[in-house]
Amino acid sequence: MRVVKAWRYVRSVDLIDVSDLVDQGVRCVLLDRDNTLVPRDARVAPESVRAWLSELKAANIAICMVSNNFHTSQVCASAEELGCSVVHHAMKPAPIAVHVAMATMGVPAEQTVLIGDQLFTDMIAGNLARVRTILVRPQSRTDLWYTQLFRIAEHAFLRGVTFEGE
């Protein structure tokens, strides 16, 4: 397993087929918040993301937000709005929060997938925790200054990668 690689590459979370996840034995989806569920330049998730989360719930897939965002009230408000559990101050790429989220949801790694928009935080954390990972394109071009630097390096690692839905 290469640590800086995703299991799948999909343009956005709402393009991930929930029935495919069920068929692959996924019982828990861990999701990054900023630019995965909620655009970095917005406070709420788009309707397409909300509808997709409803599909996950209807399929009895557990959902937990795992966020590095230190604005706890913002992260918790999003989790409440979206009806999911949350682990904040995740400190990804360290895998500890991924393990905490799986324990909280009561689902083992082999039945879990982590979805995020950053290769060097989300994908590394998921791979170190030995869960399947799905990299999505960021919803917004707005990023923190240091994330913008990581995006430059990501570009090199993603050369030649095709995202489903593009």
PAZAPA-4460 file (N, C-alpha, C; in steps of 0.05 Angstrom, whole numbers, plus 32768, in hexadecimal, padded with zeros to 4 digits):
% residues 166
    n_x    n_y    n_z   ca_x   ca_y   ca_z    c_x    c_y    c_z   seq   type   mol
   8011   7FE8   8000   8000   8000   8000   8012   8019   8000     1      M     A
   800E   802A   7FEC   801C   8043   7FEC   800C   8056   7FFE     2      R     A
   8019   8063   8010   800C   8074   8023   8001   808E   8017     3      V     A
   800D   8097   8001   8004   80B0   7FF4   7FF5   80A8   7FDA     4      V     A
   7FE0   8099   7FDE   7FD0   8090   7FC7   7FB4   808A   7FD2     5      K     A
   7FA0   808E   7FC1   7F85   8087   7FC9   7F7C   806D   7FBC     6      A     A
   7F69   8061   7FC9   7F5D   8048   7FBE   7F4D   804F   7FA5     7      W     A
   7F3E   8066   7FA6   7F2F   8070   7F8F   7F32   808F   7F8E     8      R     A
   7F2D   8099   7F76   7F2E   80B6   7F71   7F13   80BD   7F64     9      Y     A
   7F04   80CF   7F71   7EE9   80D6   7F67   7EE7   80F4   7F68    10      V     A
   7EDA   8100   7F55   7ED8   811D   7F53   7ECC   812A   7F6D    11      R     A
   7EB6   811E   7F77   7EA9   8129   7F8F   7E9A   8113   7F9E    12      S     A
   7E95   8118   7FB7   7E89   8103   7FC8   7E6E   80FA   7FBD    13      V     A
   7E5E   810C   7FB3   7E44   8104   7FA9   7E44   80F3   7F90    14      D     A
   7E5B   80EF   7F84   7E5E   80DD   7F6D   7E66   80C1   7F76    15      L     A
   7E6A   80BC   7F8F   7E72   80A2   7F99   7E58   8092   7F9C    16      I     A
   7E56   807C   7F8E   7E3D   806B   7F8E   7E3B   805D   7FA9    17      D     A
   7E26   8063   7FB8   7E22   8057   7FD2   7E1E   8039   7FD0    18      V     A
   7E10   8030   7FBC   7E0B   8013   7FB8   7E26   8005   7FB3    19      S     A
   7E39   8012   7FA6   7E53   8006   7FA2   7E62   8003   7FBD    20      D     A
   7E5F   8017   7FCE   7E6B   8015   7FE9   7E60   7FFD   7FF8    21      L     A
   7E45   7FFB   7FF7   7E38   7FE5   8005   7E42   7FCA   7FFA    22      V     A
   7E43   7FC8   7FDF   7E4C   7FAF   7FD2   7E69   7FA8   7FDA    23      D     A
   7E79   7FBD   7FE0   7E95   7FB8   7FE8   7E99   7FB5   8006    24      Q     A
   7E82   7FB2   8014   7E83   7FAC   8031   7E89   7FC4   8042    25      G     A
   7E85   7FDC   8038   7E89   7FF5   8048   7E72   7FF9   805B    26      V     A
   7E77   7FFB   8075   7E63   8000   8089   7E67   801B   8097    27      R     A
   7E7E   8028   8091   7E84   8042   809E   7E93   8053   808A    28      C     A
   7E8A   806D   8088   7E98   8080   8077   7EA1   8097   8089    29      V     A
   7EBB   809C   8089   7EC8   80B2   8097   7ECD   80C8   8082    30      L     A
   7EC5   80E0   808A   7EC7   80F6   8077   7ED5   810E   8082    31      L     A
   7EE6   811A   8072   7EF2   8134   8078   7EDC   8149   8075    32      D     A
   7EDF   815F   8084   7ECB   8174   8082   7ED1   8189   806C    33      R     A
   7EE8   8197   8070   7EEE   81AE   805F   7EF6   81A6   8042    34      D     A
   7EE6   81AF   802F   7EEA   81AB   8013   7EE4   818E   800A    35      N     A
   7EDA   817E   801C   7ED0   8163   8015   7EB2   8163   8018    36      T     A
   7EA8   816A   8030   7E8C   816C   8035   7E82   8189   8032    37      L     A
   7E91   819B   803D   7E89   81B8   803D   7E9F   81C8   802F    38      V     A
   7E98   81D7   801B   7EAD   81E8   800E   7EBB   81FA   8023    39      P     A
   7ED4   81FD   801F   7EE4   820D   8032   7EDA   822A   8035    40      R     A
   7ECD   8234   801F   7EC3   824F   8020   7EA5   8251   8025    41      D     A
   7E9A   823C   8032   7E7E   823B   8039   7E7B   8230   8055    42      A     A
   7E63   8232   8060   7E5D   8228   807B   7E4D   820E   807B    43      R     A
   7E3F   8209   8064   7E2E   81F1   8062   7E35   81E1   804A    44      V     A
   7E2E   81C8   804C   7E32   81B5   8036   7E1E   81BA   801F    45      A     A
   7E27   81B5   8006   7E14   81B8   7FF0   7DFE   81A3   7FF2    46      P     A
   7DE8   81A8   7FE5   7DD1   8196   7FE6   7DD8   817A   7FDB    47      E     A
   7DEA   8179   7FC6   7DF2   815F   7FBB   7E00   814E   7FCF    48      S     A
   7E10   815A   7FE1   7E1E   814C   7FF6   7E0A   8142   800B    49      V     A
   7DF7   8153   8012   7DE3   814B   8026   7DD3   8133   801B    50      R     A
   7DCB   8134   8002   7DBC   811E   7FF6   7DCC   8104   7FF6    51      A     A
   7DE6   8106   7FF0   7DF8   80EF   7FF0   7DFA   80E3   800D    52      W     A
   7DFD   80F5   8021   7DFE   80EB   803C   7DE4   80DD   8044    53      L     A
   7DCE   80E7   803A   7DB4   80DA   803F   7DB4   80BD   8034    54      S     A
   7DC0   80BA   801C   7DC2   80A0   8010   7DD3   808D   8021    55      E     A
   7DE9   8098   802C   7DF9   8087   803E   7DE9   807E   8056    56      L     A
   7DDA   8091   8062   7DCA   808A   807A   7DB5   8075   8073    57      K     A
   7DA8   8078   805C   7D94   8065   8053   7D9F   8049   804F    58      A     A
   7DB9   8048   8048   7DC7   802F   8044   7DD2   8024   805F    59      A     A
   7DCC   8031   8075   7DD6   8029   808F   7DF5   802A   8091    60      N     A
   7E01   803D   8084   7E1E   8041   8086   7E23   8057   809A    61      I     A
   7E33   8051   80AE   7E3A   8064   80C3   7E4B   807A   80B7    62      A     A
   7E47   8093   80C1   7E55   80AA   80B6   7E62   80B9   80CD    63      I     A
   7E7C   80C0   80C9   7E8A   80D0   80DD   7E9C   80E4   80CF    64      C     A
   7E9A   80FD   80D7   7EAC   8112   80CC   7EC6   8111   80DC    65      M     A
   7EDC   8111   80CE   7EF7   8111   80DB   7F05   812A   80D0    66      V     A
   7F07   813F   80E1   7F10   8159   80D7   7F28   8163   80E6    67      S     A
   7F3B   816E   80D7   7F52   817C   80E3   7F4B   8198   80EC    68      N     A
   7F34   81A2   80E3   7F2C   81BE   80E9   7F2A   81C2   8107    69      N     A
   7F38   81D7   8111   7F3A   81DC   812E   7F23   81EE   8137    70      F     A
   7F11   81F6   8125   7EFA   8206   812D   7EE4   81F3   8135    71      H     A
   7EE6   81E9   814D   7ED4   81D3   8156   7EB7   81DA   8153    72      T     A
   7EAF   81F3   8159   7E92   81F9   8157   7E89   81F7   813A    73      S     A
   7E99   81FF   8127   7E93   81FD   810A   7E91   81E0   8101    74      Q     A
   7EA4   81D0   810A   7EA4   81B3   8103   7E8C   81A5   810F    75      V     A
   7E87   81AA   8128   7E71   819D   8136   7E56   81A6   812A    76      C     A
   7E54   81BF   8122   7E3B   81C9   8116   7E37   81BA   80FB    77      A     A
   7E4C   81B6   80EC   7E49   81A8   80D2   7E41   818B   80D7    78      S     A
   7E4D   817E   80EB   7E46   8162   80F1   7E29   8160   80F9    79      A     A
   7E20   8172   810A   7E04   8172   8112   7DF2   8177   80FB    80      E     A
   7DF8   818A   80EA   7DE8   8191   80D3   7DE6   8179   80C0    81      E     A
   7DFC   816A   80BD   7DFD   8154   80AA   7DF4   8139   80B7    82      L     A
   7DF0   813A   80D1   7DE7   8122   80DF   7DFB   810C   80E1    83      G     A
   7E14   8114   80E7   7E29   80FF   80EA   7E3A   8104   8103    84      C     A
   7E48   80EF   810B   7E5A   80F1   8122   7E72   8102   8119    85      S     A
   7E83   8109   812C   7E9A   811A   8125   7EB2   8114   8137    86      V     A
   7EC9   8115   812C   7EE3   8115   813A   7EF1   812E   8130    87      V     A
   7EF5   8141   8142   7F02   815A   8139   7F1E   815A   8144    88      H     A
   7F2E   816E   813C   7F4A   8170   8143   7F58   8156   813B    89      H     A
   7F53   814C   8124   7F5B   8131   811B   7F7A   812E   8118    90      A     A
   7F87   8144   8111   7FA4   8143   810E   7FAD   812F   80F8    91      M     A
   7F9D   812D   80E3   7FA5   811D   80CC   7FBE   812A   80C0    92      K     A
   7FD2   811C   80B8   7FD1   8100   80AF   7FD5   80EB   80C5    93      P     A
   7FD8   80F2   80DE   7FDA   80DE   80F3   7FC0   80CE   80F2    94      A     A
   7FC1   80B4   80F4   7FA9   80A3   80F1   7F98   80A0   810B    95      P     A
   7FA1   80AD   8120   7F93   80A9   813A   7F75   80AF   8139    96      I     A
   7F6E   80C6   812D   7F52   80CE   812C   7F42   80BB   811A    97      A     A
   7F4E   80AF   8106   7F40   809B   80F6   7F3A   8082   8107    98      V     A
   7F4D   807A   8118   7F48   8064   812A   7F32   806B   813E    99      H     A
   7F33   8083   8149   7F1E   808C   815C   7F03   808C   814F   100      V     A
   7F01   8096   8136   7EE8   8096   8128   7EDD   807A   8123   101      A     A
   7EEE   8068   811B   7EE5   804C   8117   7EDC   803F   8131   102      M     A
   7EEA   8044   8147   7EE2   803A   8161   7EC7   8046   8169   103      A     A
   7EC4   8060   8165   7EAB   806D   816B   7E93   8061   815C   104      T     A
   7E98   805C   8142   7E83   8051   8131   7E80   8033   8134   105      M     A
   7E93   8026   8140   7E92   8009   8144   7E96   7FF9   812B   106      G     A
   7EA6   8003   8119   7EAB   7FF6   80FF   7EC9   7FF2   80FB   107      V     A
   7ED1   7FDA   80F2   7EEE   7FD5   80EE   7EF8   7FE2   80D4   108      P     A
   7F12   7FE3   80D2   7F1F   7FF0   80BB   7F17   7FE4   80A0   109      A     A
   7F14   7FCA   809F   7F0E   7FBD   8085   7EF1   7FC4   807B   110      E     A
   7EE1   7FCF   808C   7EC6   7FD7   8084   7EC3   7FF6   8084   111      Q     A
   7ED9   8004   8083   7ED9   8021   8085   7EE7   802D   806D   112      T     A
   7EDD   8044   8064   7EEB   8054   804F   7EED   8071   8059   113      V     A
   7F03   807D   8053   7F07   8099   805A   7F08   80A9   8040   114      L     A
   7EF8   80BF   8040   7EF6   80D0   8028   7EFF   80EC   802F   115      I     A
   7F11   80F7   801F   7F1B   8112   8024   7F26   811E   800A   116      G     A
   7F2D   8138   800C   7F36   8147   7FF5   7F54   814B   7FF5   117      D     A
   7F62   8142   800A   7F7F   8147   800B   7F8F   812D   800D   118      Q     A
   7FA2   812B   7FFB   7FB3   8114   7FF9   7FC5   8111   8012   119      L     A
   7FD1   8127   801B   7FE5   8126   8030   7FD9   8127   804C   120      F     A
   7FC0   812A   804F   7FB3   8127   806A   7FA0   8110   806A   121      T     A
   7F8B   8112   805A   7F75   80FE   805B   7F7E   80E3   8051   122      D     A
   7F8B   80E2   803A   7F93   80C8   802F   7FA8   80BA   803F   123      M     A
   7FBC   80CA   8048   7FD1   80BE   8059   7FC5   80B3   8073   124      I     A
   7FB4   80C3   8080   7FA7   80BA   8099   7F97   80A0   8095   125      A     A
   7F87   809F   8080   7F78   8087   807A   7F89   806F   8074   126      G     A
   7F9E   8074   8064   7FAF   805D   805D   7FBF   8053   8075   127      N     A
   7FC8   8065   8086   7FD6   805D   809F   7FC3   804D   80B1   128      L     A
   7FA9   8054   80B1   7F95   8046   80C1   7F8B   802D   80B3   129      A     A
   7F95   8028   809B   7F8F   8010   808B   7F71   800F   8083   130      R     A
   7F65   8026   807D   7F4A   8027   8072   7F4D   802E   8054   131      V     A
   7F38   8027   8045   7F37   8030   8029   7F34   804E   8029   132      R     A
   7F3F   805A   8014   7F3E   8078   8012   7F34   8080   7FF7   133      T     A
   7F25   8096   7FF7   7F1B   80A2   7FDE   7F23   80C0   7FDE   134      I     A
   7F32   80C8   7FCB   7F3A   80E4   7FC8   7F26   80F1   7FB5   135      L     A
   7F1A   8107   7FBE   7F08   8117   7FAE   7F15   8132   7FA8   136      V     A
   7F0C   813F   7F93   7F16   815A   7F8D   7F0B   816E   7FA2   137      R     A
   7F1A   8182   7FAA   7F10   8196   7FBD   7EF8   81A5   7FB1   138      P     A
   7EE4   81AB   7FC2   7ECC   81B9   7FB8   7ED2   81D6   7FB2   139      Q     A
   7EE6   81E2   7FBE   7EEC   81FE   7FBA   7F0A   8202   7FB6   140      S     A
   7F11   8218   7FA9   7F2D   821E   7FA5   7F38   822D   7FBE   141      R     A
   7F26   8234   7FD0   7F2F   8242   7FE8   7F3B   822D   7FFB   142      T     A
   7F53   8232   8004   7F61   8221   8017   7F72   8231   802A   143      D     A
   7F7A   8225   8040   7F8D   8232   8051   7FA8   8234   8042   144      L     A
   7FB9   8247   804A   7FD1   824C   803C   7FE3   8233   803A   145      W     A
   7FE4   8224   8050   7FF6   820C   8050   7FE9   81F6   8040   146      Y     A
   7FCF   81F4   803E   7FC2   81E0   802D   7FC8   81E7   8010   147      T     A
   7FC9   8200   8009   7FD0   8208   7FED   7FEC   81FD   7FE6   148      Q     A
   7FFE   81FD   7FF9   8019   81F2   7FF4   8017   81D4   7FEF   149      L     A
   8007   81C6   8000   8004   81AA   7FFC   7FF7   81A3   7FE1   150      F     A
   7FE5   81B4   7FD8   7FD8   81AF   7FBF   7FEC   81AF   7FA8   151      R     A
   8001   81C0   7FA9   8016   81C0   7F95   8024   81A5   7F94   152      I     A
   802B   819A   7FAB   8038   8180   7FAC   8024   816A   7FA3   153      A     A
   800B   816C   7FAB   7FF7   8159   7FA3   7FF6   8156   7F85   154      E     A
   7FF7   816D   7F78   7FF6   816E   7F5A   800A   815B   7F4E   155      H     A
   8022   815A   7F58   8037   8148   7F4E   802F   812B   7F53   156      A     A
   8025   8125   7F6A   801E   8109   7F71   8005   8100   7F61   157      F     A
   7FF4   8112   7F59   7FDC   810B   7F4B   7FDE   810C   7F2C   158      L     A
   7FF6   8112   7F22   7FFA   8113   7F05   7FF3   80F8   7EF9   159      R     A
   7FE1   80F8   7EE6   7FD9   80DF   7ED9   7FC2   80D1   7EE6   160      G     A
   7FB9   80DA   7EFC   7FA2   80CE   7F0A   7F88   80D9   7EFE   161      V     A
   7F76   80C7   7EF8   7F5B   80CE   7EEE   7F47   80CB   7F05   162      T     A
   7F37   80E1   7F09   7F22   80E0   7F1D   7F08   80D7   7F10   163      F     A
   7EFA   80C4   7F1C   7EE0   80BC   7F12   7ECE   80D5   7F12   164      E     A
   7EBE   80D7   7EFD   7EAC   80EE   7EFB   7EB6   8106   7EED   165      G     A
   7ECF   8104   7EE3   7EDB   811B   7ED4   7EDD   8114   7EB7   166      E     A
***
